[in-house]
Structures are given as structure tokens and as C-alpha cells.
Amino acid sequence: MLAMVALLLLAVLVLASVPLAPSARAQAVVATVGVGLSPWGVAYDPAKGEIFVTNYDANTVSVISDATNTVVATVNVGDGPNGVAYDPAKGEVFVTNSRGGANTVSVISDATNTVVATVNVGDAPYAAAYDSAKGEVFVANFGDNTTSVISDATNTVVATVSVGHQPAAVAYDPTMGEVFVANSWHSTVSVISDTTNTVVATINGFGNSNGIAYDSAMGEVFVANSGVGTVSVISDATNTVVATVSVGSQPYGPNAVAYDPAKGEVFVTYSQGNTVGVISDATNTVVATLSVESQPHGVAYDPAKGEVFVANGRDNTVSVISDATTTTTSTTSTSTSTTSTTPTTSTTSATTTPTTSKSSTTSTSSTSATTSSTSTVSTTSNGITTSTAPTPSSPASDYSLYFLVLLSLILIVAVVILVLGMRKRGNEKSR
């Protein structure tokens, strides 16, 4: 009798420990578009309703129609196209070519989808951002610690600004007339005045920053720190970090950042986790985590469709996310606090060139993916709000609870059986 009860309890414990398939969730990925080899950077062209995607290992740019979510053109550019920025004044797209000593920027006309100019810049140009007030494009040169300033009127470099070590991302702030450059190796952000083309502040306290985006509603800049698994929030009024959002501990993620003004949310790609995190700019907390394809990197927001386009570097695809369907179940997690940082100056040192690990397979599909969201609890210390992002919730925990209840019932039944058995043996002995 006791042996049977023990075996039964053991079987229940094994079942309770097995994770079950997740239940259905609201769909967030509405399409998956096949593009070229190793898609990396993404930019939105509102005039054409098109998305431009750089294909690093194909030396091409794929042009996606947001009306049909299909590739309508493929443009040949330089070696190792990486960053990309759209210039609405000229109807042109600027693509940085970073590999093999190319050190150029290809200028694509969105009217003809052809290259109309090639601009020589610094070593290993990695990212680009358009400055609408000046009609200029700022290019972060990863290999020589500079930022090239290109006039879109002449397609020539009009200034070169020294920044921190290995600049990897750049964003324009129209309110302040400043350009924010994330310096990956130095873990700093250089703030450039577009009036003087000089660095007016250097902000410390990041970690291998590879992505950056400006939030116009809050007057803040979001910086993805892939080395430490956080996103830093900078106030452009004070050039100080006002919040740090923990988004995961995977190496080489988070990577890129895009701002969604319609929802007041920031989308962050995690290349190791194959997910996209969604941060509310009202609370600086993670409100959803969405599954995409393998090694997501570049990301851009399409306001006309209310969609976010994510380049998946290993699968050679672009995931299309609807920003209307990114909220699911809520949970609570703990948080920590940090101290504030102030602008200081920085120096540069020896340079290196970026390396990437890319795949050479291609795929085209149309699919959808499930979402899993969480909310966090944040605390404030020394003027900085810090919050941690919980692990995406799994329905398996609901089933584990069910088995715990079942286990409790079985234990009660087992105890009753034992008591009855002992009473029966006692009665038999008394006879």
C-alpha cells in the first residue's frame, strides 16, 4: 500500500515539472517578409509608404511596400551595407557601406530606386541619421571614432566631428538641434550641436551601446546597452540619465531601438533572445515582449500602418509587428535603483572595425507569432527611476499550479487511506 502511494506521488511530481505548450495569445507579428542575406538596418519612407532594409552580406537594399508587405525592388549598393536613414526633403535614402574598406555612403533616389551618388566618409561607417533642420546626414564612423556630416544639397562631407571610441549608433533631436552618438567601446554618448558641429556634452554610464532613438513626446533619448542588458533613458534638457530599464541579460542584446509616437512606446530588439521588447515611455517599464525570427537587429516604425519592421539578421527576413496587438498578460517583478550621471569629457583610443556573424541562408514566409507581455514595479533613487523586466510569462505556470492542487488532494487521499488501513489492522488485532 505504501509503495503504491509513493509511486503515485512520484508520477504526479514528474508531471508537474514538465513545461506544457503555451496557450493562445494575441497575435503581434502580422507578416514575415523574405529579403536579402543578413538584413541589418531599417528605415521608413513615408512619401512612398516603403521600408528600406540593408542586406549586409548581399550588398543590396530591399525595398518593401507597406501596403502589400512584399519586396518591390532590390538596389545594389556598396560593400557591407549597414545603417540607413531617410531624407524626406530630397526623397533620398542614405546607406552606410562599412565592410572591406568601402567607407562610403550610397545615396538612393526613392523615385527610381537607383543609386544617384556615392559619398566618401570615415572608416567603417556604421549608422546614419537625418537632420531636418540643417538638411544634413550624420554618419557614425565606427573605425576612426568620428562622425561625418553630409550636406544633402551637394552630397559631400562638410564637417567631421571627433566623438568617443567606436561610435555605433546615431539619432537626431530636433527640439534641441542636437545629434546623439552612442560610442560602443567607451560606453558613452556624445552630444553634437548641429549649429557648430562640435561635441557639447559627453554622457557616461552605458554599456556597449549599439542602438539609440529619440522620443519627441518626452524629450528623451533611449540608448540600448547590449553589454549589460539595459536601456538607458537620457533627458535632452539636462543631458543626464534619468532612468535605466532592465530588459534582459542575453549577450549581444538589446541592439536597436525605435520610437512609436502613436503608442508612446519604444521597441527594442534582442538578438540573442529572438524577441522585441516594448517599453512604455510614460512609466519606463517593459510592457510586452514579442517573439520574432532569428537574430533581430534593425527596427523602424511605420506611422501610416501603425506597424514596426524588424530585420532578422540570421533568417534573412523582416518581421512586421502591429503596435495595436502588443499587450497580453500582466505580472509583477522587483526593481533596483541606480545613481545619476552627469556630462563629462571623454578621450578616444585605438580603433577597431566592426565584426558580424551572419548566415547565408534565405527564406520567405508569411506567418504570425505569439506575444507575451509583463509589467514591472519601479523605484526612484537620486532622481533616477530603475526598473527590471521580468521573464516573459508562460502559461505553463498555470498548469503547474493545477498539478500542485492535484498533488495536495492526492496527499489528503493517501493520508485517509493510511489512517483507514491502520484502523482496520488495529481492529483485526483486537479480535
Secondary structure, DSSP 8 states (H G I E B T S, - for coil): -HHHHHHHHHHHHHHHHS--------EEEEEEEE-SSSEEEEEEETTTTEEEEEETTTTEEEEEETTTTEEEEEEE-SSSEEEEEEETTTTEEEEEE-STT--EEEEEETTTTEEEEEEE-SSSEEEEEEETTTTEEEEEETTTTEEEEEETTTTEEEEEEE-SSSEEEEEEETTTTEEEEEETTTTEEEEEETTTTEEEEEEE--SSEEEEEEETTTTEEEEEETTTTEEEEEETTTTEEEEEEE----TT-S--EEEETTTTEEEEEETTTTEEEEEETTTTEEEEEEE-SSSEEEEEEETTTTEEEEEETTTTEEEEEETTS------------------B------------------------EEEE-----EEEETTEEEEE------THHHHHHHHHHHHHHHHHHHHHHHHHHHHHHHHHHH-
